[in-house]
Amino acid sequence: MSLFLFFISHCVFTQTATIKGIVKDDKGKPIYDVNISYENSGTTTNQNGEYSIIVTSDKKVTVTFSHISFNDLIKTFDISNGKVVNFSPRLKPKTEELEVVDIENRRKDAEGVVEINMQDVREIPGANSGVENILMTFAGVNNSNELSTQYNVRGGNFDENLVYVNGIEVYRPFLVRSGQQEGLSFVNSEMTQNVSFSAGGFQAKFGDKLSSVLDITYRTPQEFATRVNLNLLGGSATIEGKLFDNKLSAIVGVRYRDNSLLVNSKDTETNYKPKFTDAQSFLSYQVNERFKVDFLGNFSFNEYNYTPITRRTKFGTIANPLELTVFYNGQEKDKYLTAFGALKGTYLVNDDLQMSLTTSTYNTQEAEHYDILASYNLGEVDSNLGSENFGEVEFSEGIGSQLNHARNNLDALISNVQLKATLRKDNNQYDFGLKFQNEDIRDRIIEWEVIDSAGFSIRPPNQIVNNQPYEPYEGEITPYQDVRAKNNTQINRLSAFAQWSKKEEWGENEVWYNIGVRAQNWTVKGDNINSSKSQTVISPRAQLAIKPDWEKDMLFRFSTGFYYQPPFYKELRDANGIVQPDVKAQQSIHFVLGNDYSFKMWDRPFKLVSEAYYKHLTDVNPYTVDNVRIRYAATNNATAYAAGLDFRLNGEFVPGTESWVSLGLLSTKENIDNQGEISRPTDQRFKFAILFQDYVPNIPDLKMYLNLVYNSGVPGGSPSYANPYEFQTRLNSYKRADIGISYVIADENKQFNSGLLKSFKELTFGVEIFNMFDVQNSITNTWVRDVYSKRSYGIPNYMTSRVFNVKLDMKF
């Protein structure tokens, strides 16, 4: 406290002023590592382009902005004592012709981090537009469900991905089990300034997950603006500006989404009334030139009312076509209310040391209630072209009904406090962190399923088999599935990290190092838990990158480390709903070898990124996937591996635009209880994606965006209680093409001085076509059981067909 008061008094009695802002390039993108010098003092911009420098007041001072890739900017100031001046210059790139392409921020390349252009995020078409939509075009990222923003990375599942917003970890609801229920991603693209993504081998400063890191930075506004987006799937409104003598920067966004347009295109006739809404805010208050306070808040409410009516699905082969017809009674009503708040204070002790203290709380209240009776008929379809009944069911292979019931309620409160420090000394950077987190989960699970086939109730496979209808069975009727549990669980976690980074030169070669270690200790307690052991894991990690002094612009990098995923509540709860407190952390050893090759083709910049990776996993907690619902066995009885190659070529295929082509090869298998290796549910063998942007040369404001994805088929899963080793068939490959055409009516280069359009800073109208070629893609199987044949039929759940959308983007 005395140190803090000293700095305040120093600022009051010394004749000084402050200059701060964000340094950007000519496209408005923040520039990292710009040197800002004044007399014998100076500073550099951070990864968000932000800077702050103290100068002498009440006289003319000259400040120089310099960067190796940009022309110098010299600015003269004359500022009154104690005043704070916001100055956000735009530097012009150097125009000399170079034999190699200069890359502005090689530090990110050295870390294996991909930076995503926010303009691409806003423009690229997709059923779930936003940051995650762009991720789906990357080689190692997969998701075959356009109704969900969740994604798998290099053989991992949805729960293995870290998501940060302004350095604060964010969470997803627990009970969501289908993309239709999910609604909105946490990340509001209209509030986002920077997006960084790492698909593996990430640094120790990031948390304890097995697969990836998505690091989002919400922007700090520099001027007042309002943006409104409207389309047939919903809309959003964002307002931003500066208040209180420019000390407070505020940005607030509200979103609404309705998936009816997409769901109504599926092969199930429904009455579907979803309401997905959320409101977010990011406030930043500059107390003085050294102390800043940030607040991040989010409130979302998803109400999901679903009444299926009928379903008619044709599948099989040309030689043996089949059809499933289902008639439904009942409905599903779900509610998901989440609230999140985080307060962060950042203090610049001196030019070398920065410290921050963050506290956050996340609360989710979820209710999943449904009673749905399905009467089905599975039959062979007449495939004789000359038949009068061609295309109709001529023989029923299975007739029955299925009643599903659930009354699931969950209330989770996650609170934490975290201290971080960054120390820069010469070319060295030291990062430290300490975090305590408490998780309080109150969960009630009541789920049961009764299956009837031709009048006979099917009992669970683990019960005695009877000879009905030939012999009477006098035992009681037992649901095929019956899960009943009530858990009140508390988890305390203490984690810490330390890492060292350095950039230096080996002769004429540039080299980056990063070595770090994480540790976490956790204990599980609860009403129904008699004893629980405290567990600890230690996670060392390292990165090395080198840019040789070659004629060709190449960078090589290698990263490795032990990555642990201490179990979250979902991973502790077994198939019967019982919490298993002694489940261990899943462990993965990462080996990632990468190469970046920057070059010119057609006199335009291009970049080829190649990565080979191998992950060896032990203490694996096996799971099954139903759409986006993951159910764990809550054991550590498996080992696994994931290996693959990722390639991405991006550049200006069309002058002035950025496009890319991605190719991914993956193999991931697991061995459960030493039964042998089988494909994991995420075994996406082949991935090919194209993101292409173009415009009409004579009408440059008319633009086209094309998003193409091809994924080979993943395993189709297995029925409940079944041994997955007996069900290793794959779904058909996933093929999808989304196209968007937009016309820019107004932007920063095209303004109107009079009339109705005068008030618009930006105005764009667009038309989108999702699933342009109307391909029938399936995400999972629905399993229909027959009492006579003892067979389980996998009926593909098809995703959305072709859908048209219209959108309007406005900025005032």
KAMORA-V154342 format. One record per residue. SS is DSSP state (~ for helix, > for strand, _ for the rest). PSI is psi in whole degrees, 0 to 359 (none if undefined). D_FIRST is the distance of its C-alpha to the first C-alpha in whole Angstrom. Layout:
# KAMORA-V154342
[[SS & PSI & D_FIRST] [SS & PSI & D_FIRST]]
This chain:
# KAMORA-V154342
[[_ & 319 & 0] [~ & 323 & 4] [~ & 319 & 5] [~ & 315 & 5] [~ & 326 & 6] [~ & 316 & 9] [~ & 324 & 10] [~ & 314 & 11] [~ & 325 & 12] [~ & 319 & 14] [~ & 332 & 16] [~ & 317 & 17] [~ & 349 & 19] [_ & 139 & 20] [_ & 83 & 23] [> & 165 & 23] [> & 168 & 23] [> & 136 & 23] [> & 131 & 26] [> & 167 & 25] [> & 198 & 28] [> & 126 & 30] [_ & 128 & 32] [> & 165 & 36] [_ & 186 & 39] [_ & 351 & 42] [_ & 4 & 42] [_ & 12 & 39] [_ & 131 & 37] [> & 146 & 34] [_ & 130 & 34] [_ & 145 & 32] [_ & 35 & 31] [_ & 133 & 32] [> & 124 & 31] [> & 114 & 30] [> & 144 & 30] [> & 116 & 30] [_ & 241 & 31] [_ & 9 & 29] [> & 168 & 26] [> & 177 & 26] [> & 179 & 25] [> & 156 & 27] [_ & 149 & 27] [_ & 188 & 26] [_ & 344 & 29] [_ & 7 & 29] [_ & 6 & 30] [> & 148 & 26] [> & 163 & 25] [> & 130 & 23] [> & 140 & 23] [> & 131 & 22] [> & 168 & 25] [> & 137 & 26] [_ & 168 & 27] [_ & 29 & 30] [_ & 163 & 33] [> & 128 & 34] [> & 150 & 33] [> & 126 & 34] [> & 135 & 32] [> & 131 & 34] [> & 122 & 34] [> & 148 & 36] [> & 147 & 37] [_ & 332 & 40] [_ & 1 & 42] [> & 157 & 41] [> & 145 & 42] [> & 149 & 40] [> & 126 & 38] [> & 127 & 38] [> & 137 & 36] [> & 135 & 36] [> & 152 & 33] [> & 99 & 33] [_ & 140 & 30] [_ & 159 & 28] [_ & 131 & 25] [_ & 356 & 22] [_ & 155 & 24] [> & 122 & 24] [> & 129 & 27] [> & 122 & 28] [_ & 113 & 31] [_ & 88 & 32] [_ & 161 & 35] [> & 121 & 38] [_ & 143 & 39] [_ & 135 & 43] [> & 149 & 44] [_ & 139 & 46] [_ & 3 & 50] [_ & 144 & 51] [_ & 125 & 53] [_ & 149 & 52] [_ & 336 & 54] [_ & 163 & 51] [_ & 124 & 49] [_ & 134 & 45] [_ & 126 & 43] [_ & 315 & 39] [_ & 89 & 37] [~ & 345 & 38] [~ & 317 & 35] [~ & 319 & 36] [~ & 318 & 39] [~ & 329 & 38] [_ & 355 & 36] [_ & 28 & 39] [_ & 134 & 38] [> & 129 & 40] [> & 135 & 38] [> & 131 & 40] [_ & 125 & 41] [~ & 334 & 40] [~ & 322 & 43] [~ & 320 & 45] [~ & 319 & 43] [~ & 331 & 44] [~ & 330 & 48] [_ & 129 & 49] [_ & 152 & 51] [_ & 151 & 51] [_ & 328 & 51] [_ & 79 & 48] [_ & 147 & 46] [_ & 193 & 43] [~ & 314 & 41] [~ & 330 & 43] [~ & 322 & 46] [~ & 321 & 45] [~ & 327 & 44] [_ & 344 & 48] [_ & 356 & 49] [_ & 153 & 48] [_ & 316 & 50] [_ & 5 & 48] [> & 130 & 47] [> & 147 & 49] [_ & 123 & 50] [_ & 24 & 53] [_ & 105 & 52] [_ & 353 & 52] [_ & 0 & 51] [_ & 146 & 47] [_ & 4 & 44] [_ & 158 & 44] [_ & 153 & 45] [> & 142 & 46] [> & 116 & 45] [_ & 51 & 47] [_ & 357 & 48] [_ & 172 & 45] [_ & 183 & 45] [~ & 330 & 43] [~ & 0 & 41] [~ & 14 & 40] [> & 132 & 38] [> & 139 & 34] [> & 125 & 33] [> & 141 & 30] [> & 116 & 29] [_ & 42 & 26] [_ & 6 & 25] [> & 126 & 25] [> & 136 & 28] [_ & 160 & 31] [_ & 165 & 34] [_ & 159 & 37] [_ & 156 & 39] [_ & 317 & 41] [_ & 353 & 44] [_ & 129 & 45] [_ & 5 & 49] [_ & 153 & 50] [~ & 330 & 49] [~ & 326 & 51] [~ & 338 & 48] [~ & 316 & 45] [_ & 256 & 45] [_ & 145 & 42] [_ & 155 & 40] [_ & 322 & 36] [_ & 122 & 36] [_ & 108 & 37] [~ & 330 & 38] [~ & 346 & 38] [~ & 357 & 34] [> & 139 & 34] [> & 310 & 33] [> & 146 & 34] [> & 123 & 35] [> & 143 & 35] [> & 133 & 37] [> & 128 & 38] [_ & 8 & 41] [_ & 159 & 40] [_ & 33 & 39] [_ & 168 & 35] [_ & 167 & 32] [_ & 340 & 30] [_ & 341 & 27] [_ & 162 & 29] [_ & 196 & 30] [_ & 82 & 33] [_ & 167 & 36] [_ & 339 & 39] [_ & 299 & 40] [> & 169 & 38] [> & 127 & 35] [> & 114 & 35] [> & 111 & 32] [> & 138 & 32] [> & 117 & 29] [> & 145 & 30] [_ & 156 & 30] [_ & 109 & 28] [_ & 149 & 30] [_ & 349 & 31] [_ & 165 & 34] [_ & 134 & 35] [> & 154 & 38] [> & 133 & 40] [> & 135 & 41] [> & 130 & 44] [> & 131 & 46] [> & 137 & 49] [> & 176 & 51] [_ & 349 & 54] [_ & 358 & 51] [> & 211 & 49] [> & 175 & 46] [> & 157 & 43] [> & 134 & 41] [> & 133 & 38] [> & 138 & 36] [> & 158 & 33] [> & 185 & 32] [> & 142 & 29] [> & 170 & 28] [_ & 62 & 26] [_ & 39 & 26] [_ & 14 & 26] [_ & 330 & 23] [> & 121 & 24] [> & 132 & 26] [> & 138 & 28] [> & 130 & 31] [> & 134 & 33] [> & 141 & 36] [> & 135 & 38] [> & 152 & 41] [> & 140 & 44] [> & 144 & 47] [_ & 114 & 50] [_ & 8 & 52] [~ & 320 & 55] [~ & 324 & 57] [~ & 315 & 56] [~ & 323 & 57] [_ & 351 & 60] [_ & 358 & 62] [_ & 176 & 62] [_ & 5 & 65] [> & 123 & 64] [> & 127 & 65] [> & 161 & 62] [> & 113 & 61] [> & 118 & 57] [> & 83 & 54] [> & 150 & 51] [> & 108 & 48] [> & 114 & 45] [> & 149 & 42] [> & 158 & 38] [> & 134 & 36] [> & 153 & 32] [> & 144 & 30] [> & 117 & 27] [> & 138 & 24] [> & 120 & 22] [> & 120 & 20] [> & 97 & 18] [_ & 311 & 15] [_ & 190 & 15] [_ & 348 & 17] [_ & 344 & 14] [> & 129 & 13] [> & 142 & 16] [> & 129 & 16] [> & 146 & 20] [> & 131 & 22] [> & 123 & 25] [> & 148 & 28] [> & 137 & 31] [> & 127 & 34] [> & 147 & 38] [> & 116 & 41] [> & 122 & 44] [> & 124 & 47] [> & 109 & 50] [> & 122 & 53] [> & 121 & 56] [> & 96 & 60] [> & 146 & 62] [> & 297 & 66] [> & 160 & 68] [> & 137 & 67] [> & 112 & 70] [> & 125 & 69] [> & 137 & 71] [> & 192 & 71] [> & 204 & 73] [_ & 172 & 75] [_ & 322 & 78] [_ & 331 & 80] [_ & 71 & 78] [> & 143 & 77] [> & 161 & 75] [> & 137 & 73] [> & 124 & 71] [> & 128 & 72] [> & 136 & 69] [> & 130 & 69] [> & 150 & 66] [> & 146 & 66] [> & 186 & 62] [> & 171 & 59] [> & 133 & 55] [> & 116 & 52] [> & 148 & 49] [> & 135 & 45] [> & 114 & 42] [> & 120 & 39] [> & 143 & 36] [> & 138 & 32] [> & 134 & 29] [> & 138 & 26] [> & 137 & 23] [> & 128 & 19] [> & 128 & 17] [> & 129 & 14] [> & 127 & 14] [> & 124 & 12] [> & 98 & 14] [_ & 314 & 12] [_ & 189 & 15] [_ & 345 & 19] [_ & 336 & 19] [> & 126 & 16] [> & 136 & 16] [> & 151 & 14] [> & 147 & 15] [> & 125 & 14] [> & 134 & 18] [> & 138 & 19] [> & 155 & 23] [> & 134 & 26] [> & 129 & 29] [> & 132 & 32] [> & 133 & 36] [> & 116 & 39] [> & 138 & 42] [> & 126 & 46] [> & 102 & 49] [> & 127 & 52] [> & 150 & 56] [> & 107 & 59] [> & 122 & 61] [> & 123 & 65] [> & 122 & 66] [> & 122 & 70] [> & 158 & 71] [> & 119 & 74] [> & 119 & 74] [> & 162 & 77] [> & 137 & 79] [> & 137 & 80] [_ & 115 & 83] [_ & 10 & 83] [_ & 115 & 87] [_ & 333 & 87] [_ & 359 & 90] [_ & 147 & 89] [_ & 337 & 89] [_ & 26 & 86] [_ & 130 & 84] [_ & 356 & 81] [_ & 157 & 81] [> & 125 & 80] [> & 345 & 84] [> & 129 & 82] [> & 122 & 80] [> & 336 & 78] [> & 130 & 75] [> & 134 & 75] [> & 193 & 73] [> & 163 & 70] [> & 126 & 66] [> & 121 & 64] [> & 135 & 60] [> & 139 & 58] [> & 141 & 54] [> & 78 & 52] [> & 129 & 48] [> & 138 & 45] [> & 137 & 42] [> & 115 & 38] [> & 137 & 35] [> & 118 & 31] [> & 119 & 29] [> & 143 & 25] [> & 163 & 23] [> & 137 & 19] [> & 136 & 19] [> & 130 & 16] [> & 152 & 17] [> & 142 & 17] [> & 125 & 19] [> & 125 & 20] [> & 128 & 23] [> & 115 & 24] [_ & 238 & 28] [_ & 11 & 30] [> & 147 & 28] [> & 130 & 25] [> & 129 & 24] [> & 136 & 22] [> & 153 & 21] [> & 147 & 20] [> & 132 & 20] [> & 136 & 21] [> & 135 & 23] [> & 136 & 25] [> & 132 & 28] [> & 122 & 31] [> & 109 & 33] [> & 128 & 37] [> & 118 & 39] [> & 130 & 43] [> & 125 & 46] [> & 121 & 49] [> & 105 & 53] [> & 134 & 55] [> & 157 & 58] [> & 128 & 61] [> & 129 & 65] [> & 130 & 67] [> & 131 & 71] [> & 113 & 73] [_ & 39 & 77] [_ & 4 & 77] [> & 126 & 75] [> & 131 & 72] [> & 124 & 70] [_ & 164 & 68] [_ & 147 & 65] [_ & 337 & 66] [_ & 1 & 65] [_ & 171 & 68] [_ & 139 & 72] [_ & 135 & 74] [_ & 172 & 77] [_ & 30 & 80] [_ & 146 & 80] [_ & 7 & 82] [_ & 334 & 85] [_ & 136 & 83] [_ & 146 & 82] [_ & 122 & 78] [_ & 3 & 78] [_ & 169 & 74] [_ & 153 & 71] [_ & 126 & 70] [_ & 133 & 66] [_ & 148 & 64] [_ & 321 & 64] [> & 140 & 60] [> & 105 & 58] [> & 120 & 54] [> & 121 & 53] [> & 153 & 49] [> & 115 & 47] [> & 136 & 43] [> & 99 & 40] [> & 137 & 38] [> & 135 & 34] [> & 125 & 33] [> & 131 & 29] [> & 138 & 28] [> & 120 & 26] [> & 156 & 26] [> & 155 & 24] [> & 157 & 25] [> & 137 & 25] [> & 156 & 27] [> & 132 & 28] [> & 146 & 30] [> & 144 & 32] [> & 131 & 34] [> & 182 & 37] [> & 133 & 40] [> & 99 & 43] [_ & 241 & 46] [_ & 5 & 46] [> & 142 & 45] [> & 137 & 41] [> & 138 & 40] [> & 137 & 36] [> & 151 & 35] [> & 122 & 33] [> & 132 & 32] [> & 170 & 30] [> & 142 & 30] [> & 155 & 29] [> & 144 & 29] [> & 138 & 30] [> & 135 & 30] [> & 153 & 32] [> & 136 & 34] [> & 129 & 36] [> & 163 & 37] [> & 169 & 39] [_ & 324 & 42] [_ & 16 & 45] [_ & 116 & 43] [_ & 319 & 44] [_ & 149 & 42] [_ & 135 & 40] [_ & 140 & 39] [_ & 132 & 35] [> & 148 & 36] [> & 139 & 34] [> & 149 & 35] [> & 130 & 33] [> & 92 & 34] [> & 143 & 34] [> & 151 & 35] [> & 148 & 36] [> & 144 & 37] [> & 131 & 39] [> & 145 & 41] [> & 135 & 43] [> & 101 & 44] [_ & 154 & 47] [_ & 69 & 49] [_ & 165 & 52] [_ & 323 & 54] [_ & 140 & 53] [> & 96 & 49] [> & 150 & 48] [> & 131 & 45] [> & 143 & 46] [> & 152 & 43] [> & 135 & 43] [> & 148 & 40] [> & 168 & 41] [> & 167 & 39] [> & 123 & 39] [> & 126 & 38] [> & 150 & 37] [> & 89 & 37] [_ & 140 & 36] [_ & 134 & 38] [_ & 177 & 37] [~ & 317 & 39] [~ & 325 & 42] [~ & 343 & 42] [~ & 340 & 42] [> & 122 & 45] [_ & 186 & 48] [_ & 338 & 52] [_ & 6 & 52] [_ & 5 & 49] [_ & 134 & 48] [> & 126 & 44] [_ & 98 & 45] [_ & 340 & 41] [_ & 17 & 42] [_ & 133 & 43] [_ & 166 & 41] [_ & 135 & 39] [> & 143 & 42] [> & 140 & 42] [> & 134 & 43] [> & 120 & 43] [> & 138 & 43] [> & 116 & 45] [> & 124 & 44] [> & 122 & 46] [> & 161 & 46] [> & 133 & 48] [> & 126 & 47] [> & 110 & 50] [> & 134 & 49] [> & 174 & 53] [> & 137 & 55] [> & 132 & 58] [_ & 32 & 60] [_ & 28 & 58] [> & 153 & 55] [> & 139 & 51] [> & 161 & 52] [> & 130 & 50] [> & 120 & 51] [> & 124 & 48] [> & 137 & 50] [> & 137 & 48] [> & 139 & 50] [> & 154 & 48] [> & 132 & 48] [> & 125 & 47] [> & 122 & 48] [> & 137 & 47] [> & 167 & 47] [> & 42 & 46] [> & 138 & 47] [_ & 100 & 47] [_ & 154 & 50] [> & 163 & 50] [> & 155 & 52] [> & 127 & 52] [> & 100 & 53] [_ & 250 & 53] [_ & 15 & 49] [> & 127 & 48] [> & 129 & 48] [> & 123 & 49] [> & 154 & 48] [_ & 345 & 50] [_ & 41 & 47] [_ & 172 & 48] [_ & 52 & 48] [_ & 28 & 51] [> & 157 & 52] [> & 162 & 51] [> & 170 & 51] [> & 159 & 51] [> & 131 & 50] [> & 145 & 51] [> & 179 & 52] [> & 136 & 52] [> & 137 & 50] [> & 142 & 52] [> & 122 & 50] [> & 117 & 52] [> & 153 & 50] [> & 190 & 51] [_ & 77 & 53] [_ & 327 & 56] [_ & 130 & 57] [_ & 132 & 56] [_ & 1 & 52] [_ & 159 & 51] [_ & 129 & 50] [> & 166 & 52] [> & 159 & 52] [> & 132 & 54] [> & 143 & 52] [> & 129 & 54] [> & 138 & 53] [> & 132 & 55] [> & 142 & 54] [> & 123 & 55] [> & 127 & 53] [> & 160 & 55] [> & 157 & 54] [> & 109 & 56] [> & 123 & 56] [_ & 36 & 57] [_ & 32 & 59] [_ & 352 & 61] [_ & 167 & 61] [> & 133 & 59] [> & 162 & 59] [> & 138 & 57] [_ & 161 & 54] [_ & 341 & 54] [_ & 21 & 52] [_ & 79 & 54] [_ & 93 & 55] [_ & 322 & 57] [> & 138 & 57] [> & 133 & 55] [> & 130 & 56] [> & 147 & 54] [> & 129 & 55] [> & 116 & 53] [> & 133 & 55] [> & 142 & 54] [> & 169 & 57] [> & 162 & 58] [> & 119 & 61] [_ & 319 & 62] [_ & 343 & 64] [> & 76 & 61] [> & 343 & 58] [> & 352 & 56] [> & 111 & 58] [> & 154 & 56] [> & 139 & 57] [> & 127 & 54] [> & 131 & 56] [> & 109 & 54] [> & 135 & 57] [> & 134 & 56] [> & 122 & 58] [> & 133 & 57] [_ & 160 & 59] [_ & 143 & 60] [_ & 165 & 58] [> & 141 & 59] [_ & 4 & 60] [_ & 191 & 58] [_ & 157 & 60] [_ & 163 & 61] [_ & 143 & 59] [_ & 0 & 60] [_ & 156 & 62] [_ & 118 & 62] [~ & 340 & 60] [~ & 340 & 62] [~ & 356 & 65] [_ & 88 & 64] [_ & 21 & 63] [_ & 155 & 65] [> & 152 & 62] [_ & 163 & 62] [_ & 160 & 63] [_ & 154 & 62] [> & 123 & 59] [> & 128 & 60] [> & 141 & 58] [> & 122 & 59] [> & 137 & 56] [> & 143 & 57] [> & 138 & 56] [> & 127 & 57] [> & 155 & 55] [> & 125 & 56] [> & 110 & 53] [> & 322 & 54] [> & 142 & 51] [> & 192 & 48] [_ & 339 & 46] [_ & 359 & 50] [> & 89 & 52] [_ & 153 & 51] [_ & 135 & 54] [_ & 350 & 54] [_ & 169 & 56] [_ & 189 & 57] [~ & 328 & 55] [~ & 359 & 53] [~ & 326 & 52] [~ & 354 & 48] [_ & 126 & 48] [_ & 325 & 46] [> & 143 & 47] [> & 118 & 50] [> & 135 & 51] [> & 136 & 54] [> & 158 & 55] [> & 136 & 57] [> & 147 & 56] [> & 115 & 59] [> & 140 & 57] [_ & 60 & 59] [_ & 323 & 62] [_ & 9 & 65] [_ & 49 & 64] [_ & 137 & 64] [_ & 103 & 64] [_ & 144 & 61] [> & 148 & 60] [> & 322 & 57] [> & 182 & 58] [> & 145 & 61] [> & 129 & 62] [> & 122 & 64] [> & 129 & 67] [> & 145 & 69] [_ & 128 & 73] [_ & 332 & 75] [_ & 308 & 78] [_ & 349 & 77] [_ & 23 & 74] [_ & 155 & 72] [> & 123 & 69] [> & 129 & 69] [> & 109 & 66] [> & 118 & 66] [> & 138 & 64] [> & 107 & 61] [> & 147 & 61] [_ & 194 & 59] [_ & 150 & 59] [_ & 199 & 62] [_ & 134 & 62] [> & 138 & 60] [> & 144 & 60] [> & 147 & 56] [> & 137 & 56] [> & 154 & 52] [> & 123 & 51] [> & 131 & 48] [> & 143 & 47] [> & 130 & 44] [_ & none & 44]]
